[in-house]
Amino acid sequence: MNVPYTIEQVQSHDYDQAIAFVMQIRKTLFPMLDHSKTPNDLRRFEQHYSESNRAAFLAAFNQSRKIIGTIGFGSYDGRFDHLLHNDQSYQTAEVVKCYTDPSYRRIGLGTALVKEATRFAVKSGYEMLYLHTHLFLPGAVEFWHRQGFSRQLTENDPLWQTVHMDKTIADHKEEKRA
C-alpha cells in the first residue's frame, strides 16, 4: 500500500487535531488510564512543544490533512533514577507519543516518523534518544529494535511491563575531543 503523506512539525492550527488523535490512540492502547485527564504535555502543548527549541511534536498528514501518525520529543527529565540517562554529560531527548492510525500501520509510517524526529533531535543538539514502551503493546519492542534502539532495562511490574530503551544519535562530547 503506497499512501502519500507528509511529516511536519505541528503548528497552532493543528494542535486540537493532534491532541484528539493522541487521546484517541491512548484510549485503545492504554485502557487502564483515566482518559478524563489530559496529560500535562498535551494540556500545555504550545509551551511544551512549540515554544522550546529543545522539543518538537511531529505529525504525519494524509492528503486530506488528517493526522495519521505522531511523534514527539523533549529533554529527558531524569525521573527514572535507575537509568544511565541520569548521567548529565549526555544530552538526552525522550521520545514520546509515537502513534500511528491502525489503518496506516505496516507501510513504513512509524519508521519515517522516527527518522524525522531523530533528524530534529540531532539539530536540537541531542546525543541520545531515550524512550520507554511496554511488553503488552504488540510489536512495540521489535519495532524500536528495528529503529536501532537497545533495551536497557525491563521493569518487573505486572501491570505496566515497562521496557526502557535508548539509542545514540550523535557523538558524545568526550569522544569528540579525542
PyMOL commands that set and color helices and strands:
alter all, ss='L'
color gray80, all
select helices_A, chain A and resi 12-29+40-43+45-50+84-86+102-104+109-123+140-146+173-177
alter helices_A, ss='H'
color red, helices_A
select strands_A, chain A and resi 6-9+56-61+67-75+92-100+128-134+150-154+162-168
alter strands_A, ss='S'
color yellow, strands_A
deselect
rebuild
show_as cartoon
